[in-house]
Amino acid sequence: MSQPVPMITKDERFAYEAAGDPDAIPLIFLHGIGGAARAWRRQLATFGDRFRAIAWDMPGYGGSAPLASVSIAALAEALQQFIAQLGVSRPVLVGHSIGGMIVQKWLVQSPKLPRAVVLAQTSPAFGKADGDWQKSFIAARLGPLDRGETMKSLAPSLVKELVGDDPDPNGMEIARECMGSVPEASYRAMMLALIGFDQRSTLGNISVPTLLLSGSKDNNAPAPMMAKTATYIPGAEYVELPGVGHLANLERPEAFDEALGRFLNSLATKA
């Protein structure tokens, strides 16, 4: 069976890539700070045979217009507008890293709208704005830009720090290309948007089927933290991918797709 070819679309405010039958169940992928819609092309091809697989360019990325003021709440509102723009109902959302934070925030306002959610290598909180760890995290990522580096020059080292054991070479090429193409203003704004994010108190209100997907070598969203987060979400499933860092869908696409596929199959048995 031939795999569907993703179509690149710019419609109103948001650019996105999609594959599959427009009338199939929508499966929406949200990338991280160093990503882009094209980072999900492998997944669009894999799941486009039975879903309407869609990956957005987050506001300020690719062909999507930037927000006037960036915050996780504003990004969650943008997600709601994107879903409305698509005209789809009851989507499955797969949020990676900051994409998972956006999904968590969006769920507060739209708890019954999704069919299910996947929180991939993400966190329910970034912590206090004046915390030492938080300050160090932001400084380590923005400091090189302040000293004259560019996203393109930083991309190889940034990606190398994110991945685990034996990552897929093709996936790493995509990761470096995506990271190097992020507008500096967007990268800075998204990093600062993390400050103060905290949805821990709302985890217990998540009422749709939920998968938490972690990598055992992920230093940004450590597996023990994600495993603990899963215990606060009623009925959540937790899957840890051995040897994987922070970019699972690019590092180990087969393992990522298998875990996601199992979860999607389980939804069919619950329908």
N, C-alpha and C positions, 0 to 999 in steps of 0.2 A: 504494500500500500504506500503510495507516495504521500509525503508529509506536506501539510499546508504551508504555503509561503507567506510570512508575515507581510501585511500591507501597512505602509507608513502613511499616517493621516494627520493633517492639521485642520482642526475643526473648531472654529470660534477661538477660545482661549487656550485650549490644550492640544498638544501634539501627542500622538500615541501610535503604537504598532499593534496589530491585531491579526489573528488567524482563526479560521474555523467558521462554522455556520452561524450567521447573525442571529438565528432563532434558538441556538443552543444555550445551555446554562452559562451565564457570564462568569469568567474566572479572571480576576483583575490582579495584576502584579504591580507592586509599588517598590521601587528601588531605594537604595541607600544614598548617603551623602556623596559618595564617589561614583555613583552609578548613572544609569540612563535607561530608557526603554529598551534599547538594543542589548543591554546586558541580559535580557530575558528571552532572546530569540530562540535559544535551545528549548526553553520551556514552552514557548508559543508553538513551536513545531511539534513537540511531544504531545501536548494536551489539546492542540487545535483540532484533532480528529474527532473529539467528542465534546468539546466545550467551545464557547466563544472566548478564546484566550486573548487577553488585552493587557498591554503594559503601557503605562503613561510615562511621559516625561514630566517629572515633578515641576511645579512652577519655578521658573528661572533656569530650567534645563532644556537643552535641545530646542525645539520649536515652541515650547510653552512660555507664555508671558510671565515675567517675575511678579511677585506680590509687592504691593506698595510697602507693606510692613510684614516681616516674616516672624511667625510664631507657630508652635505646634497647633494651636487653636485655629489660626488662619489657614494652615495647611489642611486641617481636617475639614474646614468649611470649603476649601478648594476641592477636596475629594468629593464632598457631597455635590458640588456643582458639576464635577466631571461625570459622576454617575448619572446625574440628571441630563447632562449633555448627551451621554450615550443612549439614554432612553431605555436602560435595562432595569430589571427588577430582580431582587433576591440574589445578588452576586455572591460568589465566594471570593474573599479578599486574601491575598498573600502579601504581607508586609514585611520587608527585610530592613533591619536596622532602624533608621529613622522612619522608614515606611511603616514598620510595625508600631512605632510610637503614634504615628498619624492615625493608624487604624484604631488603636486603643482610645485615643481622644475622640475620634468619630463615633465609636460605639456608645459613648455616653449620651450623645444626642440621637442616635439611630440604633438602639439596642436590638430591635426586631427586624431591621431591614436586611441584613445579610443572611444568606443560607448557612454560612460557616466562615470562620476566619483561621488563618495560619499566621502565627507570630514567629517569624524566622530570625533568629540571632539578633534579638532586640531586648529591650529592658522596659520595665514599668516605671522607672525613675532614673533621672540623671543626678538627682540630689540637690543639696542646697547651693545657691548661687555663689556663696563665699567659701565653699569647702576647698581645702587644699588640693584634694584629688581632682576636683572639677577644674580648678584654676590651672593645675599642671597639665591636664588633658587638653584644654583649649590652647594653652601657651605652646605646647609641643607641636600643635597642628597649624597654628596661625603664625607662630614666630618666624619660621622660614620665609613665609610670604612677606612679613614685615621687613625681612632682611634682603629682599629683592629676588627671591626665588619665584618661579612661576609654577602653575599647576602642571604644566607639561614636564618641567625639569624635576618636579617632586614626585611625579606619578610612579616611577619605578620603585623608589624607596618606600612610598606610602603603601603600595600594593604588597610589596614584600613583607612589610610588617603585619599585614592583615591575614596572611594565609598560613595554613598548617603544613602537613607533610605531603610531599609529592603532588602538588597541584597540577591540574591539567594544563599543558602548555598553551593550547588554544584559548582556554578560558582566561589564562593570565594575560595573554595578548589583548583580549577584549577588555579585561579589567584595567590594564594600563592605558588603553586608548580612551576608555570612558573617563577615568580619573583625570587624565591630561586634558580632556575637553571640557571639564566643568568650569564655567565662568568663575573667576576668582571671587567676584562679588557674591555669587550664589553660595559658594563654598563657605565663605566667611559668615554669611547670614544664617545658613543652616547650622553651622557649629554653634553660633551664639543662641540660636533658637532652642538648643538642648538645655540651656541653663534654666534650672527651676522646674523642669518637666517632672511630674510626679502623678502617676495614675494608680498607685498602689491601693488606695482606698476604694477604687471602683472595680478592681479585679473580680470581686465576688458577685458583681452585678452582671457579668458577662453570661448570657443565657443561650448562646448558640454553640454548636459544636466547634471546639477549638483545638488546634494542634500547635504545640510549642516545639520548635525545631532548633536544636543547638549543635555546635561543633565542639568537640572535646578540647581543641587547641585554640578556641576563640578567646582572645584577651579583652575584646571590647564588650562582649556580652557573654561572660563566662558561663559554662555549662551548669555549675552548681547553683548559680543565681537563677538561671532559667528553670532548672528543675524545681527549685523552691517556689518560683512564680507560679508554676503549673498547679501547685497544691492549693492555691488561693482561687483558682478558676473552677467552678463546678463542672465536674466531668471532663476536664481537659486531658488530652493525651500529650505525653512528652516523649520525644525521640531525640537521641543524641547520636551524632555521626562521628565515629572514631577518627582521629587524626586530622579533622577538618578545622580550619580557622574561621574567619569571619565572612568569607565569600563562598558559601557552600555551593550555590547553584553554578558558579563558575569553576570552583576548585574540583569538585566531585559531582559533575552534573548527573551521572547515572544514579549515585546514591541519593542525591537530592530529589530527583524525579521519582525514584522508587518510593521514598518516604511520603512524598506528596501524593503519589498515585494511590498508595494504600489508604491514606486518609480520605481521598476523594471517593474511592470505592466503598469505604465504610459509610459514607453519606448516602450512597445509593441504597444500601441495605436498611437504613433508618427512615428513608423517605416513605 
